[in-house]
Amino acid sequence: MRRSTFLAAATATALSASLFAGLLPAQADGAEGGPVLSGADGWYSQPGMLFVSAHSDSPLTRITAHFYPLDAAAGDPEAGSTDDFTQYSGQDARSGVWRAPVHLADLGDYRVTVDLRDASGATVTGALSPYPLEYRTVVTIPDLTATPGVADYLHQKVSVNGTVLAADPRHPEASAPAVGMPVDIRAGFGRLTATTAADGRFSTAFVPTQRYITLTASPLAAPAYPGAIDVTTPAQQLHTTQAPVRFSASSHALNLKQGTTGTVSGHAEIQTASGWQPLPHTPITLFGLGRNGHAGFLVARATTDSSGSYTLRVPSDNPAPTAELMAGASGMPFQGFATAPFSLHVAYTTWIEMSAALDDDASLKVDGYVSYEDARAHWPTRPTVTLQYSKNGRSGWKNAATLPVTIRHNKPLWQETFARTFTTPDSNAYWRARFDGNPDFSTSTTKPEHLRRYATRVTGFHVSPDPVRRSRPITFSGLLQYKDGTTWKPLAHDSPALYFRPRGSTAYHFVADLGTDGHGRLVGMQTAGQDGTWAVAFDRQTGDRYLRSARVTDYVDVR
């Protein structure tokens, strides 16, 4: 039980100064084993009484207490005395506690000296008690109550009621309601105040924020009761009931690209005596779990609305492959909490660049690199890049080849390369490279690059005259064309190559570059030297727009 005293600082200083200064020690008659005073003071539970604790080798036969104001000087008359002591506790009269009523004219604090006599005749005179007698009004709360004693989700408010009684030690039998008395109420970590009405009653209420609560109340200083002693009530232990909780979630796993946000929605409920009902205004939290399986870091948080529904926005800032959704929180006074496993994978941003060139033999040469910058990312075991082509660069993409990415550094911001040369399935198409990605890396794609070379051919090739006399001139006819879409068009003012293979030989050798006129017709002349096969192909000076053509031939008999 705690008590506090409404005592001014000046009074407290006077108490300590006068209690021990300028007083003679107790006087005994010289007998060994005589009476010994342990202390004398009042008890707040019994106003108007003095309790003396003493012992002796022989039964104590007489006790007299004398009272002096604390500021009384040595030799000043006493303010009163009492010798009407009866033993209050103890096995016999040789030791214990004796009690006697005190009747003093004025309230205040008094110095106490005690005279003791035992059955052997040994006496002690003027033994000074180490404690003063606080002869003041005692204010108590005998009936503090809290309703309900066990609060639950449907009955969260706890009402606190009580009566404050004031007992004057001059009239202890007439305790009266304390009117207008402020009351300090401690409820766990919370603190409330109330004021008594005309009947001494007070009332207030609170909603617990803890599961277990220690409740006490104490009157506070009031002008109507100067210097009164307040007595704190015995502690009452209150607790709350936690109701079970459950919730739904639209997803228990998200795969997000770095920099994006995903959502999880659902509904939370709480079980009450009326059944399961919506759980409003309750936190929904996504925690990443540490190695010990406990919540390690916060990923996202939301709160249910008035109908128990929620939408949790999950950013990609903190990947949490092993995570946990929680409805409610541990330690909430009226509800439990529920958890569900969750997984948040974040695909880190990657960058890819590609350069490509199409040769005149339909060989596509491709090289490039892939990189990332977040230190938390790590390359997969066998990363690849897919080359794709499309006729219009917008849709209809087809896979042409899969290229491995060579990992040499495996560090952020370091470029890992890929390269390949192969024959294209389409010589007029848009090309791009796509890093295929995985749950830890986002897919990235280069901008489409238009690569085109037109197919070429020589048609109607003929050498004349045939046969021809040796050393006579021969001319070449035919058309050089290129294919634009599905249409063959003349290839004007260009240079197809002329080849010759003598009869009996297996190899052609280059002779000269022919020309074409504005209609794509072959232009050129040679001298007949021997029997053999002439051939024409557009395969030497194709530029960057045309593919090589196949050779066309014509045999000439030279005589």
Secondary structure, DSSP 8 states (H G I E B T S, - for coil): --EEE---HHHHHHHHHHHHSS----EE-S-TT--EEEEEE--TTSTTEEEEEEE-SS-EEEEEEEEEETT--TT---SEEE---EEEEEEETTEEEEEEE---SS-EEEEEEEEEEETTS-EEEEEE-SS-EEES-EEE-TT-EEESSEEBTTB--EEEEEE-EEE-TTSTT--EE-TT-EEEEEETTEEEEEE--TTSEEEEEE--SSSEEEEEEEE---TTSTT-EEE----EEEEE--B-EEE--S-SEEEEETT-EEEEEEEEEEEETTEEEE--S-EEEEEEE-TTSSEEEEEEEEE--TTSEEEEEEESSS-EEEEEEEES-TT-SSB--EEEEEEEEEEB-EEEEEEEEE-TTSEEEEEEEEEE--TT----SS-EEEEEEESSSSS--EEEEEEE-B-S--STT--EEEEEEEE-S-SEEEEEEEE--BTTB--EE---EEEE-B-EEEEEEEEESSSB-TT-EEEEEEEEEEEETTEEEE--S---EEEEEETT-S--EEEEE-EE-TT-BEE-EEE--SSEEEEEES-SS-TTTB-----EEEEE-B-
